[in-house]
Amino acid sequence: MSNSSGAFLGSQTTLRPNHAVAALLQLSDGRYLMQLRDSNPDIFYPEHWGCFGGAVDAGEAPGAALARELKEELAVSVVPSDVTRFTEFTFDFGFAGDGIRLRTYYAVTLPQADLRGLVPYDAFALWMHHARGRIASPHRVAGDAC
C-alpha cells in the first residue's frame, strides 16, 4: 500500500453516496475473499481492504446489483435468489443535505474453482458473519443454530 493518507484523508473530491451492496464472499474451504480498493480519490475508502460490491443503480433490486457487481469485478456469475441477505447498515447523510443510504451485505459461498481473477464497516460485517453463532438475542435460546 502506498501513501494511503493522501487518497483517504487528503482528497477534496466530492463523494456522492448511494445505496450499496456487498458480498461476504466465503470460499468453500471457509476463507473469506476481499479486495484491496484502488487509490482513486473519487471512491469511499481508497487503498483499504473491503468487500466486493458497489452501488445499486436507480430502479435496480439489491440482489440484482450484487450479481452485476460480482460479474463486473470477479467474472463470477451468481443468481440473486442463491445469495442470502445477512445484514444491512444504514448511514445518515443528513449532515450533507442528503438522506439515509443502505449498505446490504449478502453471504455468498464460492467454490475456489470459480475464481479467476477492510473498510471498517466491511470488517465489522465479516466479523458478525463469522461470529453469528455466538451473538446473543433475547429471542434465541442458547445453543440454537443460526
Beta strands, then each sheet from edge to edge (+ up, - down):
strand 1: 20-27
strand 2: 32-33
strand 3: 35-36
strand 4: 49-50
strand 5: 52-55
strand 6: 84-92
strand 7: 100-110
sheet 1: 2+ 1- 5+
sheet 2: 2+ 1- 7- 6+
sheet 3: 3+ 4-
end
